[in-house]
Amino acid sequence: MEPRLNLMDTPTAAKVGKRFYSTSVALQESTTLPKSLQELVSLRASQINGCGWCVDIHTKEAAEAGETPLRINLVAAWRHTTVFTGAERAALALAEEVTELSAGKGVSDATWDAARAHFDDDQLGALVCLLALINASNRMSVTVNMLGGSYDRGAFASLD
């Protein structure tokens, strides 16, 4: 399988990509959500969406943010582990329900209430924005066959 299109080589998609990157930077620079939590929920959404490119990115970024190989490897089965905190579990559950909106269930009150118990309004707002952004990124990357395995940290710095 080869990539179908390099979005950054097309004028309109390149402009959108730069804005996605700027939004991503705003979330990363936020002191409201730890970088490691952002990477874990982005990794989980990317796993669900089957986006190898984004799984590659967020696995490497999670490690850089201090996540251990054990926790990174267990994200896909987080419900059946002992390594995630209550807040992380609430965020991962929210990530799954947001990612699976097409199943028609939406985000359940129970999942929202669990997240609300751990996060304030600013943190929840950041999580909602992060999850919308990663799901859109996954859909773009999967559509054009962006392949995992070649991401190098700092690859997006040129988009500043």
Secondary structure, DSSP 8 states (H G I E B T S, - for coil): ---S--GGGSHHHHHHHHHHHHHHHHHHH-SSS-HHHHHHHHHHHHHHHT-HHHHHHHHHHHHHTT--HHHHHHGGGGGG-SSS-HHHHHHHHHHHHHHTGGGS----HHHHHHHHHH--HHHHHHHHHHHHHHHHHHHHHHHTT--TT---TTTTGGG-
